[in-house]
Amino acid sequence: MHREAALEAEIARLRRALDEAVQRLAEESPSARAQDEREIAEGRAALALERERAAELERALADLKARSMVLAASEARYRLAVESAKDYAIFTIDLTGRITGWNTGAENLLGWAEDEAVGRPVNVIFTPDDNREAIAEEEMRLAVTDGRADDNRWHLRKDGVQFWANGLMMPMRDDAGGLTGFLKILRDLTEAQLASEHQQLLIHELNHRVKNTLSTVQAFTTQSLRTAASLHDAREAITARLIALAKAHDVLTAEKWESAELTRLVDDALNLHNADRQRCRWQGDAVRVVPRTALALSMMLHELATNATKYGALSNDVGTVTVSWAILDRENGSEEARPRLTLRWQERKGPSVTTPTRRGFGTRMIERGLASELGGKVQIDYEPAGVVCTIDIPLEAV
């Protein structure tokens, strides 16, 4: 604007000088008139030149205004885009690592308002472990050397809560290519990370369960083949045990392998031997058991039911089986003062019972396997009126 005013003043001065020269020309002698005519011609040439310069300046000013409008529109779009990205924390950092810019997404994700964040070192969003390893500084170095620095790591909110984020840091440069700072973008992926960690945990648990299940199958298959009177008997025993194991797996699968209701386990184990709904009865506290307890109890109940069907209360037409359980608190001062689950299997009205001379595989699995698997105690009493099996399991195993 100053240059434009100066040009206008110069044009006005030239016009005045031209008018004065024309006036002198009318009054002066022929020789002086010739001199004045030259001055007039030169003045007109100078005036034309200045007018051309003024026109050129006007064109330059118009171009500058147009460029300014385009730049303002571009900056407006940039600000709108940055502020609209509420799911992304976008902020800038100077060369010393201090925050210089902070969008709405950063405020939403990290908790600091813009006036609180600007001026703080970027290290405040990194965990203490990462700060000890100078991760923020390493990201700035990589951004300069590689053009960008990507990362997936835990970060800190203002309230100290950690969240998992995918991050990108890029260098910012001026028109000459000089480094002026850094741009950092974060996206919260905590839910995805926790889901991934949960999946890995499930895979690990699945591997463990499969190995345990295969060990169980191997054990009862080997014992069944070793003790069965014939291959047919072995096949029947193995098939029955596999079905019992599969039913327990079905219950746990329906519950996403978190726990199982004890009533359901007992129901599944006894229903095959309870066609008229009168031979087997059960009742107890509402108890949910963890997977390993569910599998062990299911196999134990299957062995008890199988023995009752072959030799005990379910081998005739009138015998009965009653299963009951409860959560009991031991008295203070006891070695086992912790709450425990006590389950009782009781047979009645079957053939007279005598103590066996040797333990079969099922009995050994009940007495030894359950104790080693759950840290529990098993007692089998061969009372003349019917077998009674009492199981005592620490509550933390349930």
Disulfide bonds with the S-S distance in Angstrom:
none
